[in-house]
């Protein structure tokens, strides 16, 4: 086990230098450069790129003290003809995080980026720069991206002896143009212990920090979850090369949260007010996610569209922020208890899908449509009425509860002849390919479509979940732990990410589900339909 405490480490370094200088004056000249370097800002979390779009991309980083972010970028590795941008201030109010939107970027170019911080003293001490690069998608480019979710869950954190979160290295090696983080980017409700038993008598040993030793309740504890993940070398290397599209789900706050969440019986929490936890978790998420902030209309909005020319539009949806309470989910009419996406988001999605001119429309969802995902029982007693966390309600009948909202969306997509639509998601901690067939559904007014499930990226492996037949879900493929085994560690190898390739000539989309070593476990080629039906 290795405990990581950055403040303690720096304090010990300062004491060591001071002692050496006092005892041995002759080494003063040698010690001074190191002492001066220690006064410069540090960039311990590296850099991230996010929300790559035509002509622009977000650059994110964090200093360890008040400072100003500086960004230099060029279209060659030598930084010839580079441009320097004086970025935003990193202040205590944002936990010293900062971001800069690079604009006016040309299509189809490699962009090389150098980031450093200048502190806010008169000396303007500079940090050591951190470099990275990414590729803007051009009209002549094929498209390749990866997706997945569920990182550092169930106490399976950074095991350096295992190689850390090495699935991020497997994803980096396929050289994707961007990555969709499908939610549960952290597990604020799951303490990470120094070690824990794994399958086959093995022991999993974690790198730990004080902030991950308990459930997150304070703002700094929520922030500490993101800083913890960024201790991983694989993740920082991945972040410096692959722009990301972030969305969120429940574990960024607390397991299965909705308006019905009640923590009174959970002794781990001294803060019982769920809205307070949501507020703190939301602030931490938006500080550390490399996403482009929305305008003042809804500054913390997560749902958005990112376009990649004529080949692809990505629609990021938020299945968490606007939902009603988790219930039995069997209501026969829509009302406040059946809200899932919410009317404003649903109308936005319909409009954007209808107006999309891209061949492929990918809906990036943080939860699957037709898998039964439980949340205990309505009356919280054994054998009570099941309460449901996602869309499905376990009855395989005509649409009811939250399914009513999804039925309206799917009916609209059919009515407007919107084709080449694929759903990508995570959440359930195994890999799967689902085909939704109206001919086998109870609610039939929709066009057939595919949904692909990836994950976890570094968390416990579960599943497979039972299915709901309302929308005719057909399990074409799934890879999950053997029957009777749950919460398997990454040792078991059941960690999965998805890879999508779109050929610019044929317009075909190939979806691969890959394991922790980057080995394909399932592949599906989807030919593009031309025009609208």
KELUM-653552 format. One line per field, with one value per residue (C-alpha): residue number from 1; x, y, z. Coordinates in steps of 0.2 Angstrom, whole numbers, plus 5000, padded with zeros to 4 digits. Example, Ala and Ser with C-alpha at 12.3 -4.5 7.8 and 13.67 -1.06 7.14 Angstrom:
% residues 2
num [1,2]
px [5062,5068]
py [4978,4995]
pz [5039,5036]
END
This chain:
% residues 533
num [1,2,3,4,5,6,7,8,9,10,11,12,13,14,15,16,17,18,19,20,21,22,23,24,25,26,27,28,29,30,31,32,33,34,35,36,37,38,39,40,41,42,43,44,45,46,47,48,49,50,51,52,53,54,55,56,57,58,59,60,61,62,63,64,65,66,67,68,69,70,71,72,73,74,75,76,77,78,79,80,81,82,83,84,85,86,87,88,89,90,91,92,93,94,95,96,97,98,99,100,101,102,103,104,105,106,107,108,109,110,111,112,113,114,115,116,117,118,119,120,121,122,123,124,125,126,127,128,129,130,131,132,133,134,135,136,137,138,139,140,141,142,143,144,145,146,147,148,149,150,151,152,153,154,155,156,157,158,159,160,161,162,163,164,165,166,167,168,169,170,171,172,173,174,175,176,177,178,179,180,181,182,183,184,185,186,187,188,189,190,191,192,193,194,195,196,197,198,199,200,201,202,203,204,205,206,207,208,209,210,211,212,213,214,215,216,217,218,219,220,221,222,223,224,225,226,227,228,229,230,231,232,233,234,235,236,237,238,239,240,241,242,243,244,245,246,247,248,249,250,251,252,253,254,255,256,257,258,259,260,261,262,263,264,265,266,267,268,269,270,271,272,273,274,275,276,277,278,279,280,281,282,283,284,285,286,287,288,289,290,291,292,293,294,295,296,297,298,299,300,301,302,303,304,305,306,307,308,309,310,311,312,313,314,315,316,317,318,319,320,321,322,323,324,325,326,327,328,329,330,331,332,333,334,335,336,337,338,339,340,341,342,343,344,345,346,347,348,349,350,351,352,353,354,355,356,357,358,359,360,361,362,363,364,365,366,367,368,369,370,371,372,373,374,375,376,377,378,379,380,381,382,383,384,385,386,387,388,389,390,391,392,393,394,395,396,397,398,399,400,401,402,403,404,405,406,407,408,409,410,411,412,413,414,415,416,417,418,419,420,421,422,423,424,425,426,427,428,429,430,431,432,433,434,435,436,437,438,439,440,441,442,443,444,445,446,447,448,449,450,451,452,453,454,455,456,457,458,459,460,461,462,463,464,465,466,467,468,469,470,471,472,473,474,475,476,477,478,479,480,481,482,483,484,485,486,487,488,489,490,491,492,493,494,495,496,497,498,499,500,501,502,503,504,505,506,507,508,509,510,511,512,513,514,515,516,517,518,519,520,521,522,523,524,525,526,527,528,529,530,531,532,533]
px [5000,5006,4998,4999,4999,5005,5006,5015,5027,5031,5033,5046,5056,5056,5062,5076,5082,5083,5092,5105,5108,5110,5122,5132,5134,5145,5130,5120,5123,5117,5102,5095,5090,5079,5072,5068,5060,5049,5042,5035,5017,5015,5004,5001,4985,4992,4981,4965,4957,4938,4923,4932,4921,4924,4937,4939,4943,4944,4961,4960,4973,4975,4988,4992,4991,4984,4990,4986,4985,4996,4993,5004,4999,5005,5003,5020,5030,5043,5030,5036,5024,5015,5002,5002,4986,4984,4971,4960,4965,4966,4960,4954,4936,4938,4951,4964,4957,4957,4952,4954,4944,4955,4946,4949,4958,4959,4951,4961,4977,4987,4987,5002,4999,5010,5002,5010,5005,5012,5009,5001,5017,5027,5040,5028,5036,5032,5028,5036,5026,5015,5013,5000,4992,4976,4969,4955,4944,4944,4933,4945,4946,4938,4931,4937,4932,4930,4918,4915,4911,4913,4930,4937,4921,4918,4934,4945,4956,4974,4984,5001,5007,4994,4999,4986,4971,4978,4962,4966,4982,4973,4961,4975,4984,4970,4973,4955,4950,4940,4933,4915,4915,4898,4896,4902,4918,4921,4913,4910,4900,4913,4928,4944,4953,4972,4968,4954,4951,4949,4944,4954,4962,4971,4973,4970,4981,4976,4985,4975,4973,4964,4949,4945,4945,4926,4911,4912,4902,4912,4916,4934,4930,4921,4935,4947,4939,4944,4961,4963,4960,4972,4986,4986,4999,4989,4974,4985,4994,4977,4971,4985,4981,4963,4949,4935,4916,4910,4893,4888,4877,4874,4890,4897,4885,4878,4871,4855,4850,4834,4821,4816,4834,4834,4851,4844,4847,4865,4877,4891,4884,4883,4876,4859,4853,4854,4852,4867,4877,4871,4876,4894,4896,4890,4902,4917,4911,4911,4928,4936,4927,4935,4918,4913,4902,4885,4879,4871,4854,4859,4877,4878,4870,4877,4866,4873,4877,4894,4896,4909,4905,4894,4898,4893,4883,4885,4870,4875,4860,4858,4847,4851,4847,4829,4821,4807,4809,4813,4796,4788,4788,4772,4761,4750,4750,4764,4766,4779,4783,4787,4799,4816,4824,4812,4802,4814,4828,4817,4811,4829,4834,4819,4824,4842,4839,4827,4839,4854,4862,4875,4875,4876,4867,4875,4865,4877,4866,4872,4860,4853,4835,4829,4839,4831,4841,4834,4834,4827,4809,4796,4792,4810,4805,4810,4798,4790,4786,4802,4808,4817,4833,4832,4819,4814,4801,4803,4786,4789,4772,4766,4776,4773,4781,4797,4795,4781,4793,4805,4791,4786,4804,4806,4789,4795,4811,4801,4788,4802,4811,4827,4839,4856,4854,4864,4863,4880,4880,4888,4882,4879,4898,4898,4899,4883,4876,4857,4845,4828,4815,4798,4792,4795,4790,4774,4775,4779,4778,4797,4810,4823,4839,4855,4862,4879,4885,4903,4912,4918,4934,4942,4928,4919,4912,4893,4879,4871,4855,4838,4829,4812,4803,4793,4804,4808,4826,4836,4853,4864,4880,4885,4901,4899,4905,4900,4883,4884,4900,4898,4910,4925,4941,4950,4961,4947,4949,4931,4934,4928,4928,4919,4927,4918,4925,4916,4923,4921,4919,4907,4899,4898,4900,4909,4907,4919,4918,4936,4943,4956,4970,4962,4956,4940,4926,4912,4911,4896,4896,4881,4879,4872,4855,4856,4845,4829,4816]
py [5000,5018,5033,5049,5065,5080,5093,5082,5077,5095,5100,5086,5092,5109,5104,5093,5107,5119,5107,5103,5122,5125,5110,5112,5130,5124,5116,5131,5135,5118,5118,5135,5131,5116,5128,5141,5128,5122,5140,5138,5132,5113,5105,5088,5084,5086,5093,5088,5092,5092,5095,5095,5103,5111,5125,5123,5113,5115,5115,5111,5110,5114,5123,5120,5139,5155,5157,5161,5148,5151,5141,5139,5130,5126,5114,5106,5098,5111,5125,5135,5149,5146,5157,5160,5164,5171,5160,5161,5163,5148,5153,5145,5147,5134,5123,5131,5123,5133,5131,5139,5137,5136,5144,5146,5129,5123,5106,5090,5096,5090,5103,5103,5111,5117,5123,5131,5142,5159,5162,5179,5186,5200,5187,5178,5161,5149,5130,5117,5116,5101,5096,5087,5085,5081,5080,5091,5081,5086,5082,5069,5060,5044,5045,5035,5037,5027,5027,5019,5024,5018,5023,5018,5010,4998,5001,4995,5011,5013,4997,5002,4984,4979,4993,5006,5010,5002,5001,5020,5015,5002,5015,5027,5015,5014,5033,5039,5057,5058,5049,5049,5048,5040,5044,5038,5046,5045,5035,5049,5036,5022,5023,5016,5006,5002,4985,4973,4954,4950,4934,4918,4923,4938,4955,4971,4985,5003,5020,5030,5048,5056,5062,5044,5036,5040,5044,5062,5075,5091,5101,5096,5078,5078,5087,5074,5061,5069,5073,5054,5048,5060,5052,5038,5039,5030,5042,5058,5051,5048,5065,5074,5065,5062,5076,5070,5072,5071,5067,5061,5049,5045,5041,5058,5062,5047,5030,5030,5048,5056,5066,5051,5048,5046,5045,5044,5026,5027,5029,5034,5051,5065,5076,5070,5083,5076,5093,5099,5085,5087,5106,5102,5087,5098,5111,5099,5090,5106,5111,5095,5090,5097,5102,5119,5129,5133,5151,5160,5152,5136,5137,5119,5111,5094,5090,5097,5092,5090,5090,5081,5087,5077,5060,5062,5072,5067,5071,5070,5068,5070,5056,5062,5080,5082,5065,5063,5051,5033,5024,5008,5015,5008,5024,5023,5042,5054,5065,5072,5055,5049,5063,5056,5068,5082,5091,5105,5092,5081,5095,5100,5083,5081,5097,5094,5076,5083,5096,5085,5084,5071,5053,5046,5052,5045,5047,5046,5041,5037,5023,5009,5009,4991,4984,4982,4992,4991,5003,4992,4992,5005,5002,4997,4980,4963,4957,4974,4982,4985,5002,5006,5017,5018,5018,5000,4993,4974,4971,4969,4976,4991,5007,5013,5025,5033,5022,5033,5048,5037,5030,5047,5051,5035,5038,5055,5048,5036,5049,5061,5047,5050,5036,5030,5032,5023,5023,5022,5019,5012,5010,4992,4986,4974,4974,4971,4974,4976,4977,4985,4976,4984,4967,4959,4974,4978,4996,4995,5013,5015,5011,4997,5003,4997,5001,4996,4995,4997,4998,4997,5006,5002,4996,4980,4969,4964,4958,4953,4962,4955,4963,4972,4968,4984,4990,4972,4972,4957,4953,4950,4949,4951,4948,4948,4938,4920,4916,4919,4930,4949,4963,4955,4966,4971,4956,4946,4956,4960,4978,4985,5000,5003,5009,5016,5019,5028,5026,5042,5034,5020,5029,5012,5012,4998,4996,4985,4981,4978,4972,4978,4972,4980,4964,4964,4953,4959,4968,4974,4983,4995,5001,5018,5021,5035,5050,5050,5035]
pz [5000,4996,5004,4994,5003,4992,5006,5017,5003,4999,5018,5020,5005,5012,5029,5021,5011,5026,5037,5023,5021,5040,5042,5026,5020,5006,4997,4998,4980,4975,4986,4980,4962,4970,4983,4970,4959,4974,4974,4956,4953,4951,4938,4947,4938,4920,4906,4898,4882,4880,4869,4853,4839,4822,4825,4844,4859,4878,4887,4905,4919,4938,4948,4966,4971,4964,4946,4928,4915,4900,4884,4868,4853,4836,4821,4823,4836,4836,4840,4825,4822,4839,4847,4866,4875,4892,4900,4915,4933,4944,4961,4977,4972,4958,4967,4956,4940,4924,4906,4890,4874,4859,4844,4825,4824,4806,4801,4799,4809,4823,4837,4849,4865,4879,4896,4911,4925,4931,4950,4955,4964,4957,4953,4941,4944,4931,4932,4922,4906,4902,4884,4874,4857,4848,4830,4823,4812,4794,4779,4773,4789,4795,4812,4827,4845,4861,4875,4892,4910,4928,4935,4953,4959,4972,4981,4966,4964,4957,4960,4954,4955,4943,4931,4937,4927,4912,4901,4898,4890,4879,4874,4870,4859,4847,4843,4845,4840,4855,4870,4878,4897,4899,4917,4935,4931,4950,4964,4978,4988,4988,5000,4993,5006,5007,5001,4999,4995,4976,4968,4969,4985,4978,4987,4978,4984,4982,4981,4993,4998,5013,5002,4996,5013,5016,5007,4999,5009,5009,4993,4995,4997,4981,4973,4980,4970,4954,4960,4965,4948,4940,4951,4938,4925,4911,4914,4913,4897,4889,4894,4886,4869,4868,4869,4880,4881,4898,4905,4922,4931,4950,4958,4955,4969,4978,4973,4963,4968,4963,4972,4983,4989,5008,5018,5035,5037,5030,5045,5033,5030,5043,5029,5026,5014,4997,4988,4998,4992,4974,4975,4981,4969,4954,4958,4959,4943,4933,4940,4934,4919,4903,4896,4888,4900,4894,4895,4909,4904,4913,4917,4924,4909,4904,4889,4872,4854,4847,4828,4817,4800,4788,4796,4814,4827,4845,4857,4875,4886,4905,4913,4930,4933,4928,4933,4946,4960,4959,4960,4955,4938,4933,4930,4915,4912,4912,4927,4939,4945,4927,4921,4916,4903,4907,4894,4890,4887,4877,4866,4863,4858,4846,4838,4836,4829,4817,4811,4810,4793,4799,4792,4810,4825,4841,4857,4872,4887,4904,4907,4895,4889,4892,4906,4923,4935,4953,4968,4982,4986,4987,5005,5009,5016,5009,4995,4993,4977,4966,4964,4948,4945,4926,4912,4912,4925,4924,4918,4899,4895,4886,4890,4908,4920,4913,4897,4892,4889,4879,4869,4864,4859,4849,4840,4835,4828,4817,4812,4806,4797,4807,4802,4807,4825,4838,4857,4867,4886,4901,4919,4922,4922,4908,4889,4878,4861,4861,4846,4849,4837,4836,4829,4846,4857,4867,4862,4843,4836,4833,4821,4825,4832,4841,4859,4864,4882,4888,4905,4918,4915,4932,4944,4949,4936,4937,4927,4916,4920,4916,4901,4899,4883,4881,4867,4860,4867,4860,4868,4853,4864,4882,4892,4911,4926,4927,4936,4954,4954,4957,4959,4951,4952,4937,4940,4931,4915,4913,4910,4893,4882,4865,4849,4835,4817,4803,4786,4776,4759,4763,4778,4787,4806,4814,4833,4843,4861,4868,4884,4896,4884,4869,4862,4852,4860,4849,4832,4822,4805,4803,4785,4783,4776,4763,4765,4775,4773]
END
